[in-house]
Amino acid sequence: MTKKAKWFKTGRPLNWSKDDGQAHRRRNALNSRHGSLLKTARALMALSNVTRDSETKQKAKSDALYFYRKHNAKQRKAAR
């Protein structure tokens, strides 16, 4: 039987750590996705969905929702 990997792989490093401050986490995550709010939000939500650590889950989901809100606000502003 093969052992399954327990690490979440996003294709490229997220540079996100639960031990960093909120602004630092979000800046690193956004820079890792070349400034794309939607890609950053999706990567963080995927992380929050697969982790078993409650602190990581809460912080990743919070950051993902932040980026989803920023993306939606940007879309609404562009539609005007």
Backbone bond lengths (Angstrom), bond angles and torsions (degrees), N, CA, C in turn:
res aa  C-N    CA-C-N  psi(-1)  N-CA   C-N-CA  omega(-1)  CA-C   N-CA-C  phi
1 M - - - 1.447 - - 1.528 109.94 -
2 T 1.299 116.39 137.51 1.453 119.18 178.95 1.517 110.52 -93.11
3 K 1.290 114.90 148.14 1.458 120.50 179.50 1.532 108.72 -89.59
4 K 1.310 116.21 129.83 1.464 120.09 179.37 1.520 110.28 -77.02
5 A 1.321 115.36 146.21 1.462 120.49 177.39 1.522 108.96 -68.91
6 K 1.318 116.21 139.85 1.458 120.72 -179.92 1.517 112.33 -101.86
7 W 1.306 117.44 5.87 1.459 120.40 -176.29 1.513 110.04 -104.91
8 F 1.299 115.77 138.47 1.462 122.49 179.35 1.520 109.04 -80.91
9 K 1.325 116.54 126.92 1.459 120.81 179.59 1.528 108.76 -114.81
10 T 1.322 116.18 124.27 1.459 120.78 -177.64 1.518 112.81 -101.09
11 G 1.306 117.67 0.53 1.456 120.06 -177.52 1.513 111.06 99.27
12 R 1.302 116.15 -38.38 1.463 121.45 173.91 1.518 107.86 -143.92
13 P 1.328 117.99 153.87 1.472 119.93 -176.62 1.531 112.29 -60.94
14 L 1.296 115.38 139.36 1.465 121.41 179.59 1.524 111.26 -87.48
15 N 1.339 117.11 -21.28 1.471 122.53 -178.27 1.524 111.45 55.57
16 W 1.309 116.73 35.01 1.457 123.89 -176.95 1.518 107.92 -113.36
17 S 1.322 116.79 133.90 1.461 120.74 177.93 1.519 109.47 -138.26
18 K 1.323 116.19 136.36 1.461 120.12 -179.95 1.521 112.01 -65.69
19 D 1.332 117.17 -17.73 1.459 121.08 -178.13 1.527 113.11 -83.96
20 D 1.324 117.80 -12.82 1.467 121.85 178.61 1.524 110.12 -80.96
21 G 1.315 115.49 162.46 1.458 120.58 175.34 1.519 110.72 -70.50
22 Q 1.322 115.87 162.10 1.457 121.44 -176.02 1.530 112.42 -56.86
23 A 1.315 117.93 -49.32 1.461 121.10 -178.24 1.524 110.94 -64.22
24 H 1.317 117.04 -40.14 1.461 121.70 -179.59 1.526 110.92 -66.48
25 R 1.340 118.03 -42.93 1.468 122.29 177.67 1.516 110.74 -59.37
26 R 1.319 115.41 -48.03 1.464 119.75 -176.14 1.520 111.94 -68.14
27 R 1.319 117.34 -38.64 1.468 121.28 178.34 1.522 110.35 -63.62
28 N 1.336 116.34 -45.64 1.466 120.19 179.76 1.529 111.67 -63.87
29 A 1.320 116.34 -43.90 1.461 120.10 -179.22 1.525 110.73 -63.40
30 L 1.315 117.51 -44.03 1.457 121.13 -179.74 1.527 111.18 -65.67
31 N 1.313 117.30 -41.23 1.464 120.44 178.25 1.525 111.54 -65.77
32 S 1.322 118.20 -31.91 1.456 120.96 -179.84 1.523 111.82 -69.67
33 R 1.328 117.07 -20.55 1.467 121.97 178.87 1.533 111.08 -108.79
34 H 1.319 116.83 22.91 1.472 124.02 175.58 1.526 112.66 54.65
35 G 1.318 116.96 37.53 1.453 121.75 174.16 1.519 115.83 83.61
36 S 1.317 118.83 4.36 1.462 121.52 -179.76 1.530 109.56 -82.54
37 L 1.315 116.01 113.30 1.466 121.15 -179.08 1.528 111.44 -63.94
38 L 1.326 116.86 -43.00 1.461 120.63 -176.87 1.527 111.63 -68.52
39 K 1.330 117.80 -43.32 1.467 120.41 178.97 1.521 110.97 -64.02
40 T 1.317 116.66 -37.67 1.460 121.16 178.46 1.522 110.08 -65.58
41 A 1.328 116.56 -45.61 1.466 120.92 179.66 1.526 110.97 -60.90
42 R 1.319 117.23 -42.80 1.460 120.72 -179.06 1.528 111.85 -65.85
43 A 1.328 116.73 -40.96 1.465 120.28 179.65 1.531 110.89 -65.25
44 L 1.318 116.75 -41.70 1.465 120.19 179.73 1.530 111.66 -69.39
45 M 1.321 117.55 -37.06 1.465 120.30 177.89 1.527 109.89 -67.48
46 A 1.320 117.34 -38.17 1.461 120.58 176.45 1.526 110.04 -62.40
47 L 1.317 116.85 -42.22 1.458 120.72 177.29 1.524 110.78 -61.59
48 S 1.312 116.68 -44.97 1.467 119.45 -178.61 1.531 111.45 -65.78
49 N 1.317 117.63 -28.02 1.469 121.07 -179.56 1.522 113.25 -77.33
50 V 1.319 118.15 -25.32 1.470 119.35 -175.60 1.523 113.99 -102.73
51 T 1.320 118.12 -13.84 1.461 119.52 -176.05 1.525 111.80 -78.53
52 R 1.314 115.20 152.53 1.470 120.98 175.99 1.524 110.89 -103.65
53 D 1.312 116.76 -11.26 1.460 121.79 -179.30 1.529 109.05 -81.78
54 S 1.320 117.41 120.99 1.468 120.85 -174.72 1.523 112.74 -65.07
55 E 1.334 117.41 -36.28 1.465 119.96 179.32 1.529 110.81 -66.77
56 T 1.325 117.44 -43.43 1.462 121.41 177.65 1.517 110.22 -63.44
57 K 1.333 116.25 -43.68 1.464 120.88 -179.99 1.529 111.20 -58.64
58 Q 1.316 116.65 -46.48 1.465 121.20 -177.44 1.531 111.04 -66.29
59 K 1.323 117.06 -45.45 1.462 120.45 -177.68 1.523 111.91 -70.46
60 A 1.325 117.96 -40.46 1.460 121.02 179.16 1.528 110.62 -65.52
61 K 1.328 116.47 -40.88 1.467 119.82 179.31 1.527 110.67 -66.96
62 S 1.316 116.52 -40.72 1.460 120.79 178.02 1.521 110.94 -61.23
63 D 1.322 116.73 -45.15 1.463 120.54 179.35 1.529 111.09 -67.31
64 A 1.338 117.13 -38.80 1.466 120.56 178.26 1.529 110.70 -62.20
65 L 1.325 116.79 -45.54 1.466 120.01 179.20 1.522 111.37 -63.40
66 Y 1.322 117.16 -35.71 1.464 121.79 176.14 1.535 109.95 -59.43
67 F 1.335 116.49 -46.90 1.462 119.82 -178.47 1.526 111.82 -71.35
68 Y 1.343 118.24 -34.10 1.468 120.32 174.43 1.529 110.39 -62.39
69 R 1.341 116.96 -43.49 1.473 120.44 179.36 1.528 111.02 -63.23
70 K 1.335 116.81 -43.75 1.474 120.61 179.13 1.530 110.39 -62.74
71 H 1.323 116.60 -41.30 1.466 120.75 179.20 1.531 110.79 -64.07
72 N 1.333 116.13 -45.80 1.469 119.68 -179.81 1.525 111.63 -63.79
73 A 1.329 117.45 -39.95 1.462 120.83 178.19 1.528 110.53 -63.92
74 K 1.311 116.18 -40.21 1.464 120.73 178.68 1.528 110.57 -64.86
75 Q 1.334 117.73 -39.73 1.448 122.25 178.63 1.531 111.47 -65.50
76 R 1.330 115.81 -42.90 1.470 120.28 179.00 1.523 110.88 -63.60
77 K 1.312 116.16 -40.83 1.466 121.18 -179.13 1.530 109.83 -66.09
78 A 1.319 117.71 -38.64 1.467 121.95 179.99 1.534 111.46 -70.15
79 A 1.329 117.19 -27.62 1.468 121.17 -178.54 1.534 112.52 -75.56
80 R 1.303 116.55 -18.42 1.475 119.68 -177.88 1.479 112.81 -72.44
